[in-house]
């Protein structure tokens, strides 16, 4: 009788996670250097949410691409308001991931990310009127994103939320 132990193929797993890990590190590094601590904090929430609920691969690459897009647009224009659509994309993405546990966990996670965003805005001395508008737009954006989730998927819902947040800024 021979005792045999099968070890998992670590090399194959490493190769499959490498692009995802590089995407996460790239997003976090660019967030720190080009956006500062607020962008880095929200990006870190996104990375943790994706790592908690998703397998490696496309979701992290898509998140990194979206995050880098918002950072590049912010850096190019210098418009600090672009932090809002970025944060709403993260909030909607996290809410969509938690939707598998039910409607209320999704709402709670979306509200938690929105709360972190609001806390950052308070530390940035945003006025009460601005905060009120941002919270109203955030609530509408998250509701619409979650309503669209079954029809357009997680990526579509979070991207739609970000674009609606941008539209809310422009109005």
Helices and strands as residue ranges (DSSP letters): H 10-30, I 31-35, H 37-53, H 58-77, H 82-98, G 99-101, H 103-123, H 128-170
